[in-house]
Amino acid sequence: MVDLLVTYMEMTGPPFGDGLVAPAQGTAVAREMLDVADYISLYRAVGEAVQWDQRLRLPSEELKRLLARPSTHLHVLRVDGESAGLCEFTGIGQPVVELAHFGLVPAFQGRKLGPYLLDWSLRAAWSMRPEKIWLHTDTHDHPVAQSVYRRAGFKAYAQHMETFPD
């Protein structure tokens, strides 16, 4: 078992302004319907360094159903066609939406792609008119994760030490 400091954050209104411009030519974000194999490949590429395992523990059929739900939206960042990041929402169409997973493949970090992916994805989620979007982040996440979320408009509302399987 491992103890992690978990921070819960929420956003209660859409981002202001026109949105961020793509930081590089050949950069695009789009909602995609990935099959299980492509999703797992991207999930691992993004999450391995920060110990994501939630989706890896799901049986394949359960994950397939989750990905097919109309309330699950995946936004994929591509750079020159290559998968570079993921922003996954659950609960789209409901009053409260969870930003379940967000991150970049390590090779694409440090290029201002994360804020662009997050801004684009949040604007798409807010177009569905939720009351709020929430997330949780923990001590295993990227060191700048909370500051990126704050700049996007999230505010922390709770912190807890939680115990997870090692």
Buried (B, 14 or more C-beta within 10 A) or exposed (E): EEEBEBBBBBBEEBBEEEEBEBBEEEBBBEBBEBEBEBBBEBBBBBBEBBEBEEBEEBEEEEBEEBBEEEBBBBBBBBBEEEBBBBBBBBBBEEEEBBBBBBBBBEEBBEBEBBEBBBBBBBBBBBEBEBEEBBBBBBEBBBEEBBEBBEEBBBEEEEEEEEEEEE
